[in-house]
């Protein structure tokens, strides 16, 4: 839920752009207040609006990206806040670390569902196809990054479309396809016009419904998970532990599972971005988890950059 995260940097991303001829925006890393731990963005970032390409969002390109030296790339998206701002924030952060990233929205946008209900998976598949065709993108090293409700889709894509996605980053996400929000009588997702089987188990108190369970153990690439033990949105650590058990059974791929002791739901914002819930202790615990998460993101992307 990154609605509160979206800072002035995102407002700057769309400055000067028009639907007819989007103007790229160049962002410089803020070296004034680097985090005490964790990665620090070092690359200037140019942001291109992608609305004219058929999906609302932004493509963040690091300085020096070249077709002669392709790099790993990331498709990023937020959670139940809707819109594209969460995806944009993640994409800018990833590009600041030196990797191209496409941040999108999948509901509450133009010609998109108004709620997290029956969202077409094709939204993500189309965005992935576009991203993989961009100069400087290594199509064999694309990760999906989704936070909260976006986390389940990041895992679903990596598990079910390994031809397009080689791994997943899913902070405070579920290990099952969950039902719609706010209407849990329908699935959150559809594929080919058919609803994906979904779970309405918001507590993770037992094993996931087999019909809705995401086969994370089939993911061959890296998987990064994170949760907060004081998450009051949903039981993210329960989902993480279920996913971790399944991932432990696979014979390949890196698994990073970060349990933020004392942290809440907001463990996904980059640590160099100011973020506050108003609870000093929870914010400190959250910052520690955020540093761990983004260190893992940086390390995994570097490991794929061969």
C-alpha positions as CSV (number, residue, x, y, z in Angstrom):
1,X,0.0,0.0,0.0
2,X,2.1,2.8,-1.3
3,X,-0.4,5.5,-1.5
4,X,1.3,7.4,1.3
5,X,4.7,6.7,-0.1
6,X,4.3,8.6,-3.3
7,X,6.6,11.6,-2.9
8,X,7.4,14.7,-4.8
9,X,9.7,12.7,-7.1
10,X,6.6,11.1,-8.7
11,X,4.9,14.4,-9.2
12,X,8.1,15.5,-11.1
13,X,7.9,12.4,-13.3
14,X,4.9,13.6,-15.2
15,X,5.9,17.2,-15.4
16,X,5.9,18.5,-19.0
17,X,4.4,15.4,-20.4
18,X,1.3,15.3,-22.7
19,X,-0.7,12.3,-23.9
20,X,0.4,13.1,-27.5
21,X,4.1,13.4,-27.0
22,X,5.3,12.3,-23.5
23,X,8.4,14.2,-22.4
24,X,11.0,12.2,-20.5
25,X,12.0,13.4,-17.1
26,X,15.6,13.1,-15.8
27,X,16.0,12.4,-12.1
28,X,19.3,12.7,-10.3
29,X,20.1,10.6,-7.2
30,X,19.8,12.4,-3.9
31,X,23.3,12.2,-2.3
32,X,22.4,14.5,0.6
33,X,21.0,11.8,2.9
34,X,22.1,8.3,2.0
35,X,20.9,5.5,4.3
36,X,23.3,4.3,7.0
37,X,22.9,0.8,5.6
38,X,21.5,-0.7,2.5
39,X,22.1,0.4,-1.1
40,X,22.2,4.0,-2.3
41,X,21.0,5.0,-5.8
42,X,23.9,6.1,-7.9
43,X,22.5,6.5,-11.4
44,X,20.6,9.3,-13.0
45,X,17.2,8.1,-14.2
46,X,15.2,9.2,-17.2
47,X,11.5,8.5,-16.9
48,X,9.2,8.0,-20.0
49,X,5.4,7.9,-19.8
50,X,4.0,4.7,-21.2
51,X,0.3,5.6,-21.5
52,X,0.7,5.9,-25.3
53,X,2.0,2.3,-25.4
54,X,-1.3,1.1,-24.1
55,X,-0.8,0.9,-20.3
56,X,-0.6,3.6,-17.7
57,X,2.8,3.8,-16.1
58,X,6.4,4.9,-16.5
59,X,9.6,3.4,-17.9
60,X,12.6,4.3,-15.8
61,X,15.9,4.1,-17.6
62,X,19.3,4.3,-15.8
63,X,22.0,6.5,-17.3
64,X,24.2,4.6,-19.7
65,X,21.8,1.8,-20.6
66,X,22.8,0.4,-24.0
67,X,21.7,-2.3,-26.4
68,X,25.3,-3.4,-26.5
69,X,25.3,-4.2,-22.8
70,X,21.8,-5.4,-21.8
71,X,21.0,-5.5,-18.1
72,X,18.4,-7.3,-16.0
73,X,15.1,-5.5,-15.9
74,X,12.0,-5.4,-13.6
75,X,8.3,-5.0,-14.1
76,X,7.1,-3.2,-10.9
77,X,3.6,-2.6,-9.5
78,X,1.9,-1.7,-6.3
79,X,-1.0,-3.2,-4.3
80,X,-4.6,-2.5,-3.4
81,X,-4.1,1.3,-3.5
82,X,-4.5,1.1,-7.2
83,X,-3.2,3.4,-9.9
84,X,0.4,3.5,-11.1
85,X,2.1,5.5,-8.5
86,X,3.4,2.6,-6.4
87,X,4.8,0.9,-9.6
88,X,6.4,4.2,-10.6
89,X,8.1,4.7,-7.3
90,X,9.5,1.2,-7.4
91,X,10.6,1.5,-11.0
92,X,12.5,4.8,-10.3
93,X,14.2,3.3,-7.3
94,X,15.3,0.2,-9.3
95,X,16.6,2.4,-12.1
96,X,18.5,4.4,-9.6
97,X,20.4,1.2,-8.7
98,X,21.3,0.9,-12.4
99,X,18.6,-1.3,-13.9
100,X,15.7,-0.5,-16.3
101,X,12.3,-0.9,-14.8
102,X,8.7,-0.5,-16.0
103,X,6.2,0.7,-13.3
104,X,2.6,0.1,-14.1
105,X,-0.9,0.3,-12.7
106,X,-3.5,-2.5,-13.2
107,X,-6.7,-1.0,-11.8
108,X,-8.1,2.5,-11.2
109,X,-6.5,3.6,-14.5
110,X,-8.0,4.5,-17.9
111,X,-10.0,1.6,-19.3
112,X,-9.1,-0.5,-16.3
113,X,-11.2,-2.0,-13.5
114,X,-12.3,0.4,-10.8
115,X,-11.4,-2.0,-8.0
116,X,-9.1,-5.0,-7.4
117,X,-11.7,-7.3,-8.9
118,X,-11.4,-9.4,-12.1
119,X,-8.2,-7.7,-13.2
120,X,-6.9,-9.2,-16.5
121,X,-3.5,-10.9,-16.1
122,X,-3.0,-9.8,-19.7
123,X,-2.3,-6.3,-18.3
124,X,1.0,-7.7,-17.0
125,X,1.7,-10.0,-19.9
126,X,1.4,-7.1,-22.4
127,X,3.7,-4.9,-20.2
128,X,6.2,-7.7,-20.0
129,X,6.2,-8.2,-23.8
130,X,6.9,-4.5,-24.2
131,X,9.6,-4.3,-21.6
132,X,11.5,-7.3,-23.0
133,X,11.7,-5.6,-26.4
134,X,13.3,-2.4,-25.1
135,X,16.9,-1.8,-26.1
136,X,19.3,-2.6,-23.3
137,X,16.9,-5.1,-21.5
138,X,18.2,-8.6,-21.0
139,X,15.0,-10.6,-21.8
140,X,16.4,-13.6,-20.0
141,X,16.8,-11.7,-16.7
142,X,13.4,-10.1,-16.0
143,X,11.9,-10.0,-12.5
144,X,8.4,-9.1,-11.3
145,X,8.2,-6.8,-8.3
146,X,4.8,-6.5,-6.6
147,X,4.1,-5.3,-3.1
148,X,1.2,-6.4,-0.9
149,X,-1.7,-7.5,-3.2
150,X,0.8,-7.1,-6.1
151,X,3.0,-9.6,-4.5
152,X,0.8,-12.6,-5.3
153,X,0.8,-11.5,-9.0
154,X,4.6,-11.2,-9.0
155,X,4.8,-14.8,-7.7
156,X,2.1,-16.0,-10.1
157,X,3.9,-14.6,-13.1
158,X,7.3,-16.1,-12.1
159,X,5.6,-19.5,-11.4
160,X,3.4,-19.7,-14.4
161,X,5.2,-17.7,-17.1
162,X,8.9,-18.6,-16.7
163,X,9.3,-17.7,-20.4
164,X,8.7,-14.1,-19.5
165,X,9.7,-13.7,-15.9
166,X,12.7,-15.3,-14.2
167,X,12.1,-14.5,-10.6
168,X,9.9,-12.5,-8.2
169,X,10.2,-9.8,-5.5
170,X,7.0,-9.9,-3.3
171,X,7.2,-7.9,-0.1
172,X,4.1,-8.4,2.2
173,X,2.5,-10.5,-0.6
174,X,0.5,-13.7,-0.4
175,X,1.5,-17.1,-1.6
176,X,-2.0,-17.8,-3.1
177,X,-4.2,-16.1,-5.6
178,X,-6.5,-14.0,-3.4
179,X,-10.1,-13.0,-4.0
180,X,-11.2,-9.5,-5.0
181,X,-11.2,-6.4,-2.8
182,X,-13.5,-5.1,-1.6
183,X,-15.8,-7.8,-3.2
184,X,-14.3,-11.1,-2.1
185,X,-17.1,-13.0,-3.8
186,X,-15.2,-12.7,-7.1
187,X,-11.6,-13.3,-8.0
188,X,-9.1,-10.5,-8.1
189,X,-7.7,-11.8,-11.4
190,X,-8.8,-13.3,-14.7
191,X,-6.9,-15.0,-17.5
192,X,-8.4,-15.3,-21.0
193,X,-11.7,-13.9,-19.5
194,X,-11.9,-16.7,-16.9
195,X,-11.5,-16.1,-13.2
196,X,-8.5,-17.5,-11.5
197,X,-9.4,-19.7,-8.5
198,X,-9.0,-17.6,-5.4
199,X,-8.7,-17.8,-1.6
200,X,-10.4,-15.6,0.9
201,X,-8.2,-16.8,3.8
202,X,-6.8,-13.5,5.1
203,X,-5.1,-15.1,8.1
204,X,-2.8,-17.7,6.6
205,X,-3.7,-19.9,9.6
206,X,-3.7,-23.1,7.6
207,X,-2.3,-24.3,4.3
208,X,-3.4,-22.5,1.2
209,X,-6.3,-23.8,-0.8
210,X,-4.7,-26.1,-3.4
211,X,-6.8,-24.6,-6.2
212,X,-5.6,-21.1,-5.3
213,X,-2.1,-21.9,-4.2
214,X,0.7,-20.4,-6.3
215,X,3.3,-23.1,-7.2
216,X,6.2,-21.0,-6.0
217,X,8.3,-24.2,-5.8
218,X,8.3,-24.3,-9.6
219,X,10.1,-20.9,-9.8
220,X,13.7,-21.5,-10.9
221,X,15.0,-18.0,-10.4
222,X,15.4,-15.8,-7.4
223,X,12.6,-15.0,-5.0
224,X,12.7,-12.2,-2.4
225,X,10.0,-12.1,0.3
226,X,9.6,-9.7,3.2
227,X,7.0,-9.2,6.0
228,X,6.4,-7.3,9.2
229,X,5.5,-9.1,12.4
230,X,3.3,-6.1,13.4
231,X,1.6,-5.9,10.0
232,X,-2.0,-4.8,10.8
233,X,-3.2,-4.9,7.2
234,X,-3.0,-8.7,6.9
235,X,-0.9,-11.6,8.1
236,X,2.0,-11.1,5.8
237,X,4.4,-13.2,7.9
238,X,2.0,-16.1,7.7
239,X,2.0,-15.9,3.9
240,X,5.8,-15.6,3.9
241,X,6.3,-18.7,6.1
242,X,4.0,-20.8,3.9
243,X,5.9,-19.6,0.7
244,X,9.2,-20.2,2.4
245,X,8.4,-23.8,3.2
246,X,7.4,-24.5,-0.4
247,X,10.5,-22.7,-1.7
248,X,12.8,-24.7,0.5
249,X,11.7,-27.8,-1.4
250,X,13.0,-26.6,-4.8
251,X,16.4,-27.6,-5.9
252,X,17.5,-24.3,-7.5
253,X,17.1,-20.6,-7.2
254,X,17.9,-18.2,-4.5
255,X,15.4,-17.5,-1.7
256,X,15.7,-14.4,0.5
257,X,13.0,-14.2,3.3
258,X,13.1,-11.1,5.5
259,X,11.1,-11.1,8.7
260,X,10.9,-7.5,10.0
261,X,10.6,-7.9,13.8
262,X,8.4,-5.1,15.0
263,X,7.7,-3.8,11.5
264,X,4.3,-3.1,10.0
265,X,3.0,-3.5,6.5
266,X,5.2,-0.8,5.0
267,X,8.5,-2.7,4.5
268,X,8.7,-2.1,0.7
269,X,9.5,1.6,0.3
270,X,13.2,2.2,-0.6
271,X,15.2,3.1,2.5
272,X,16.5,6.3,1.0
273,X,13.0,7.7,0.7
274,X,11.4,9.4,3.7
275,X,8.5,7.4,5.1
276,X,6.7,7.7,8.4
277,X,3.7,6.0,10.0
278,X,3.9,8.3,13.0
279,X,5.0,5.4,15.2
280,X,8.8,5.8,15.9
281,X,9.4,2.3,17.0
282,X,7.6,0.8,14.1
283,X,9.3,3.1,11.7
284,X,12.7,2.1,13.0
285,X,11.9,-1.6,12.6
286,X,10.4,-0.9,9.2
287,X,13.5,1.0,8.1
288,X,15.7,-2.0,9.0
289,X,13.5,-4.3,7.0
290,X,13.5,-1.9,4.1
291,X,17.3,-1.8,4.1
292,X,17.4,-5.6,4.1
293,X,14.9,-5.8,1.3
294,X,16.6,-3.4,-1.0
295,X,20.0,-4.8,-0.3
296,X,18.6,-8.1,-1.4
297,X,17.1,-6.5,-4.5
298,X,20.4,-4.9,-5.4
299,X,22.4,-8.1,-4.8
300,X,20.0,-10.3,-6.8
301,X,20.0,-7.9,-9.8
302,X,23.8,-7.7,-9.7
303,X,24.0,-11.5,-9.7
304,X,21.9,-11.6,-12.9
305,X,24.0,-8.9,-14.6
306,X,26.4,-11.1,-16.4
